[in-house]
Amino acid sequence: MTPPQPDIEIRAELVRLIEGLDYFRTWRIAELEATLPAEETLDLDTVVVPGSFFLDLYDQQSRKSDRKQILKEVQNWYAHTANEFHAFMKSGEQEVVQDINAFLARFRADIGFDFFSESGLIRKTMNKAVKRGKLVNDAEWYVLQEFVVDGTEGDFTREETTHIRHLISEYEGAQ
């Protein structure tokens, strides 16, 4: 009996997301190593596992539902990490905000998709801002500005796009 073949579309999506996960991992390791005292070494267990871990685990699964669950875990990692970025950006520490912004710009240029879009953070932030009728801080502005700049508007209705552009303009006008 031949083993079942992995679902091609699920695996392709996993590989695409893993490329971004590994990109983040490399960046994060470099950031952490830059702050370590000379006599210490970085415990790699404190950094997200390499993408190969998820791919190997995926390839070991025989049921489609199990393969989908592994993809869901990687998608959840994006959401969790985006929420961490969002929290750091709300801290107002300019150097941290600049580092994250620079990483996100390089990520989009090098990997080919937007980190926040993949995480669902744009949708979540947009829904909150629309419900309350305004943006409340720079972190929300940044997330939604990414929405406008990076071309993810196609994921939203024309009405949503118009409303968000209006909220962004109001927020910028109040600054």
Solvent accessible surface area in square Angstrom, and as a share of the most:
residue,aa,sasa,rsa
1,M,243,1.09
2,T,114,0.66
3,P,100,0.63
4,P,79,0.50
5,Q,143,0.64
6,P,41,0.26
7,D,36,0.19
8,I,146,0.74
9,E,142,0.64
10,I,15,0.08
11,R,76,0.28
12,A,60,0.46
13,E,45,0.20
14,L,0,0.00
15,V,64,0.37
16,R,82,0.30
17,L,0,0.00
18,I,13,0.07
19,E,94,0.42
20,G,0,0.00
21,L,0,0.00
22,D,50,0.26
23,Y,53,0.20
24,F,18,0.07
25,R,41,0.15
26,T,95,0.55
27,W,34,0.12
28,R,86,0.32
29,I,29,0.14
30,A,59,0.46
31,E,58,0.26
32,L,40,0.20
33,E,93,0.42
34,A,87,0.68
35,T,111,0.65
36,L,54,0.27
37,P,64,0.40
38,A,111,0.86
39,E,144,0.65
40,E,92,0.41
41,T,126,0.73
42,L,33,0.17
43,D,80,0.41
44,L,88,0.44
45,D,134,0.70
46,T,95,0.55
47,V,10,0.06
48,V,29,0.17
49,V,63,0.36
50,P,53,0.33
51,G,0,0.00
52,S,63,0.41
53,F,101,0.42
54,F,26,0.11
55,L,39,0.19
56,D,81,0.42
57,L,62,0.31
58,Y,0,0.00
59,D,65,0.34
60,Q,132,0.59
61,Q,47,0.21
62,S,70,0.45
63,R,149,0.54
64,K,97,0.41
65,S,65,0.42
66,D,45,0.23
67,R,13,0.05
68,K,104,0.44
69,Q,96,0.43
70,I,12,0.06
71,L,20,0.10
72,K,102,0.43
73,E,81,0.36
74,V,0,0.00
75,Q,60,0.27
76,N,67,0.35
77,W,31,0.11
78,Y,0,0.00
79,A,33,0.25
80,H,111,0.49
81,T,3,0.02
82,A,0,0.00
83,N,66,0.34
84,E,75,0.34
85,F,8,0.03
86,H,25,0.11
87,A,60,0.47
88,F,107,0.45
89,M,10,0.05
90,K,111,0.47
91,S,65,0.42
92,G,51,0.49
93,E,105,0.47
94,Q,115,0.51
95,E,128,0.57
96,V,48,0.28
97,V,23,0.13
98,Q,104,0.46
99,D,58,0.30
100,I,6,0.03
101,N,44,0.22
102,A,45,0.35
103,F,0,0.00
104,L,5,0.03
105,A,48,0.37
106,R,106,0.39
107,F,0,0.00
108,R,58,0.21
109,A,85,0.66
110,D,89,0.46
111,I,26,0.13
112,G,63,0.60
113,F,28,0.12
114,D,9,0.05
115,F,1,0.00
116,F,1,0.00
117,S,35,0.23
118,E,44,0.20
119,S,14,0.09
120,G,35,0.34
121,L,7,0.04
122,I,3,0.02
123,R,87,0.32
124,K,100,0.42
125,T,4,0.02
126,M,3,0.01
127,N,74,0.38
128,K,96,0.41
129,A,0,0.00
130,V,52,0.30
131,K,184,0.78
132,R,92,0.34
133,G,36,0.34
134,K,115,0.49
135,L,9,0.05
136,V,74,0.43
137,N,42,0.22
138,D,91,0.47
139,A,2,0.02
140,E,7,0.03
141,W,73,0.26
142,Y,26,0.10
143,V,0,0.00
144,L,0,0.00
145,Q,41,0.18
146,E,12,0.05
147,F,0,0.00
148,V,30,0.17
149,V,95,0.55
150,D,31,0.16
151,G,59,0.57
152,T,20,0.12
153,E,40,0.18
154,G,78,0.75
155,D,100,0.52
156,F,26,0.11
157,T,73,0.43
158,R,200,0.73
159,E,127,0.57
160,E,43,0.19
161,T,17,0.10
162,T,85,0.49
163,H,70,0.31
164,I,0,0.00
165,R,113,0.41
166,H,98,0.44
167,L,4,0.02
168,I,11,0.05
169,S,68,0.44
170,E,87,0.39
171,Y,26,0.10
172,E,82,0.37
173,G,69,0.66
174,A,83,0.65
175,Q,142,0.63
